[in-house]
Amino acid sequence: MIKFNKPSITEIEEQYVLDALHGSVLSGDGKYTDLVYGEFQKRFGIERMLLTTSGTTALEMAAILSDIGPGDEVIVPSFTFSSTVNAILLRGAYPVFCDIRKDTWNMDETLIEDLITPKTKAIFTVDYAGVPCEMDTINKIAAKAGLLVVEDAAQAVGSTYKGRYAGTLSELGCYSFHETKNYGMGEGGAIVINAEQYMDRAEIIREKGTNRRQVIRGMVDKYSWHDLGSSFLPSDLLAALLYAQMTRYEEIMEKRLLVWNTYMEELQSLEKDGLLGLPKVPEHVTHNGHMFNILLPSEEIRGEYSDKMREKGIQPYICYVPLHTAPKGLQLGYREGMLPVTEDYGSRLMRLPLHACMTREDALAVCEETKRILCSLV
Ligand SMILES: *Cc1c(COP(=O)(O)O)cnc(C)c1O
């Protein structure tokens, strides 16, 4: 059985979680939360970040910090997880969906300027499959129009764009540490505050709208209610799990990349024969081996391929179902045909199993079955 995802848990995770359990803080912002910040500072040069209860709530914090509200528009891809767009809707703002590129399956930056109206306030980008978007171009467009850019780097921890880390490529970045992501804490995430002016407010929003963090730091004696907020901070027990994973950063990355690279090498011949399409990673990008997608010839073949793989005990998975044609997207006024590339690729892309417990032999077995099945179907 080759599962789609399996978290990699060792004695290191057990040891840190047990230590946290007997430590002095079970609620948020204990020793392990600080240790996690230290890892991100050391590895990616991140000076300001806040752990959250999920990638979803990191995006919700970013949306609050964006100051978007009713009557405002936010440009966002439809080819993403519901959380990216829910964060916008929860503020009462309207998501303006942007189509994707045919090569990276990321938001097509050449379409953005035509979507900007006097109501546009922000752009939420998504680093699909751990490959960062064309952030220099997007930031330039945003600066010209006075828009804030939020980078949903949920999948892209450790990826780089022109030598800079995903999550640090715009004013605010969001990570996910869900168990299906590269580095997990079960459920969790973080908001990266790259533009310093958002930090004080971010701390308050994360602590139920209070300035509790300033009291803890001894800056004020008593805390009080200052702003909108919620309980966005995770328990230090979960931070201990994430810290353990971050101490295994290179090992986990290498294991994922081994599987990714095996898929890439072994499936080349199928691409040459026109049986499938493979991911394209731009030269100025390094990716973290988060996801390996194949583009199949049709939705029908994708369905048959998936069924046959599952019969063999291998679990591939469909990627995103485009949001604009989902029931909520239709309710917002979107219709089929509006984003042709998203609709086409959304119906034909398929994710292969990829996690840090997989071996090269597992990856070879997936390739072998893929070859056999596609040669019989196409
Ligand atoms: C996983 C994911 C999220 C949500 O993260 P959670 O931690 O599961 O809430 C948001 N956006 C993208 C692009 C994701 O892949």
The ligand as an ORCA input file, in Angstrom:
! r2SCAN-3c Opt
* xyz 0 1
  C      -3.084     23.474      3.098
  C      -3.387     24.783      2.501
  C      -4.084     25.768      3.212
  C      -4.719     25.518      4.550
  O      -3.838     25.140      5.532
  P      -4.415     24.409      6.854
  O      -3.223     24.391      7.745
  O      -4.847     23.048      6.436
  O      -5.514     25.220      7.382
  C      -4.266     27.000      2.616
  N      -3.797     27.256      1.384
  C      -3.132     26.330      0.667
  C      -2.629     26.683     -0.688
  C      -2.925     25.058      1.193
  O      -2.285     24.146      0.471
*
